């Protein structure tokens, strides 16, 4: 029997469940956290963001798209009572916006760092402690060896680990099993590409409707065209529907 013929024969049932084929979406042996988008979960190995593993998020420098992409999953992850740790964010976390995502201020730990080396050291200490539900570390620059260390420290844990990096880093090598590129699309939309995952290469891009929770009542999406329509002036239901008053001291 030739090797080609043998490869086409069906495997015994106990063995077939243990064999992964390169054409199939990769199987992960770690818990996952649903992303909040069924369309994205269908393309992620295991059906969500992997715990105990490094996920790299590549974003443009201008908007903070990582919050819009990760917010739904982070809010769900914190329901168990653990903390969300932020290391080296480029801007002060906006607590009202995070609360709309289900992230309570008393569950937030913010670590300031001025250099990438400080951020990496702080992130490794958090991973060693193993007490955080999720860790986000912003790395404007980072060597491949440092990413490999982060991934190694994350393995065996049950928390989420995201390294947020500029989109210019997509051409650099990375030990992260999952690399995701996000950029803005039409109003209140995210365009997401899976640059690297366990399994076949992802073709094309995903378009995810992403209206911030605090604006959903004021900016409903028109079902026909998918455009954002403002409410009529007579029925404001959110602070953005009213004219702000300027108070001068």
Secondary structure, DSSP 8 states (H G I E B T S, - for coil): --HHHHHHS---HHHHTT---TTS----SS-EE--S-HHHHTTSGGGSEEBSSEEEEEE-SSS-HHHHHHHHHHHHHGGGS-EEEEES-SS---HHHHHHTT--GGGEEEE--SSHHHHHHHHHHHHHHT-EEEEEEE-SS--HHHHHHHHHHHTT--SEEEEEEEGGGGGS----SEEEEEEE-STTEEEEEEEE-SSS---S-EEEE---GGGTTTS-B-TTT--B----GGG--SGGGS-------
